Amino acid sequence: MKNNDEEQADMDSIPLFDYLKKQIPVEEIRDYASPKRITSIDVVKGFAIIFIILAHTGGSWLNMQWKFFYGVAFAFLDILGPSLFVFLSALSVVFSIRKKQGRVPYKVLRNGILTRGLIIIIIGVIFNITSYSTTVKGYSFPFNLWGWNILLFIGFSQIFSLYALRLGKITRSFIGLIIIFTSDAVRQYLYNLKESGDIIGTFLHYLLVSPVAMTPIIPWLSICFLSTIFGEYLYEAMIGGKKQDYVYLCRLFLAWGIILVGIGVFLGRGLYVPGTEWINVSNGSVGVLPVSEYPHLDLFSVINSQVFFPQMRWAGLWEFLIRGRGSNMIYNLGAALLIIAIWFYIVDLKKKSNIFISMLKYYGKISLSLFLLHYIFVTLFYGFFDIVFFIIICLGYTGFWGFLMYLWNEFFDGKGSPEWLMVQIGRIGQKTTHTVKKEFHIIEEEIKGTVQKLKEK
């Protein structure tokens, strides 16, 4: 039987382009980021991506009478958005490392994760270029390359989580909490420096917060440290495979989920009205939250745009619902644990299975494709539907993309899809850096030789 070094030598001996030409099984494309024997993770991804599509289309397709419904739903269901996906992304790194540790060289695992993270970052950069024109004004090329959208951060979260795993659980929890509890003050300080015209402060704000402050590294980096802790508990239960292991895990996630949600709600119980001075009830600080720093503050005016009951108006937004605030990060982490625990109980403990759960599982496996593809027609029916027709059309729209991806995977082997690209990039990462460089050097020399012969002729 071959050892790890011999297997790696065999893999390195295959030329890179021949290696990439090998057909990828459809199952590998679907399962590139799925943990084996934990079905609920894919179900959670599918559950989340459907609500993300509903949120994005709702902001565009609902007419002015019903736009407030989008604001209310977005404010309370944001727990199914970026924070949950970043949490699950960090879990995938834990599974990738732990399930192959000792059987595959660490360098191979590291290269696979780094290259996968890099390609998601590149997609995020391209997404920034296309979205700046409609979301952020005043930033032209090359400044519109950088912005902390969800794709960019998920790519970086792969890398951050990889190195966070090298730390102990206590160290990770300490670093994660420090990031959360200092993030509000740090972001306000950087914003003040930028507004005052300080060059260094402006650069740091651009780097750490960016003009697209949807998922800035402060405080979102905390998820990478904290979620990997729970990811290891999840992996240990998966390896144990016994019912008592699963029961313990479910109770652990439920308990911590309730605790973190409670802490987040308590710390973020203060109401904030955008544009007004505000006293933070948790620490007594006074300030004005800029909308450019916290884009979710725009939801306040959307919510209060409802015309059915003019006398009913929201007094403000609770801080724990304002994406990017410290209390919101704690609340979202707790909500992520609760959501995972609930689906884990239903799917993995109780072994419930039906058409709906199977659909969610499939949508979870193609969630990256769905996230990118659903933007294609998101402005097709701008301000067109009331709530009833919107739900019908949006569910049909979501089903259309799911069916299209099914055809793509089954009849065209998923070639060119985002998941296919992730697998290909991971396969490049499995080749050692030295081998890839050597093969590209050979190709470069061959091109130079061909050019030289043409010149001689």
Steps between C-alpha positions, in 0.01 A plus 500: 500500500632843404586752765422872479829593335459237228140608430612861477783405266255317274270802493787736430619283212176570306535813283277781629283542190453123465404491866234771450363326189399200709121490532363609835220279636174693552496382862836670560367828357196485727693398809809721467411687821266249664583302813431130467232356730379844617211560261360793696788731396394482135136540606589818692686636196198431281263655753719812516555544126124493432445783749793694354338479155168609652672797666686620190203462267267651759704819515464532122165344406261617774299812418507809720193392698665176606864604515471534877449123523848455352644735763342316793592155367856605417555651845392186687613230254848636440611216730456279190733716295876565500567409863353150457685441172831618645439273799438202269800594286724482805349160585597371154863589572487299823365196314754537218790505745386251763362223278822476296748581774763228527401345167587791273802733545409827672653696212254340258203583725624854551551561128152370420334735752715799402427460131128450565495815713694691235256419220204611715688824572551553125127445441431751779728757334319456168170536686624830645583637156147428376317614812681825586317684223166442673598487869801728561567821312829683464733200475649424161751237391716376675338614827179314416687169514498498879190471713390258772208330329392155614697313230823683573471431870406132455815462291712660770315306771633177347854629551434654844333180623789288374746684720255547789488119529866501599403673826340343805128535563546734798734724302257511209205586724700777670611654168148476355342676799769771502425573134126522567518723807753744351360517148244777559757737645765415240262555209380832643862611551596410142189674366586818692856491362369459146255788541775725638712438189774299673684309224602199709158479661330521159717216368436281805128565476503410130694181575316378811148634445492596128238698309289181489461450873270198478733245662814693603787316663413687821307332669438213255844350555371385839280237331806319365641456849176410677332282236805273463458410869147373438616346174740277691221388733288422193783302343562304820131402513513398136803278563340348811186429300305379804161634603634628832765700312230662287276567800788667685583714195139606454471602865833685484394700194157574647641613834765728352255626239253609767777654713651700212161616368408615851829689545470659156143617562589634846806692383322628189164582656540873437290658223672714241345749259729559200641851487455572871743497791481178690603369842623141497321333790774239543793739550351850521686636195340776293520538125332499160513182292571591135291317239812452287649294785182306575293469178228307683387828657323567169250229600351740756352730235390199291315349797324828577391546138190283555173679419245255640520631859647854482476544876729202560868585469813332632674704768842379386716198426632285782876493494512121488325521160755743350742286300862553600446618857663295775170394655374400155798266451431326831128476418571361151747242629244377750228491234729300268556242774126478568415455131764230457387326820133497394572355156756260650231370736245458219727355231788320675345399831140432406595391145209691347501487121252629243492685169541840669809393698649334191447823307670706772791256503544531124474879510763503772743310278456753217469807724801679351357468148157616616648801678677618185238406241194648668638852446461462122128585498469668839402833337260340252178599681607816681221623731247280323331260745283507810580250775286211367632504144853563624503180709363295208742645242801490732448135594467421130819698434686306769369172359609601150864544606496177696366310197753667272786396728363146508512483118844662501641244742325189370538550125808723472698372804476845660785629282555872550275530805639671811510166686687340209745790511550452873583132449744579218674766707516257793661241274764752397560562869551127554800516271802627689601861440839383380343270239263766368784750466715240327228412249425863422873557452509211250203649312668842500822352356303317232328825396832682490647220286208519255531878472875470439444246216244729340747788513772287337263403218 
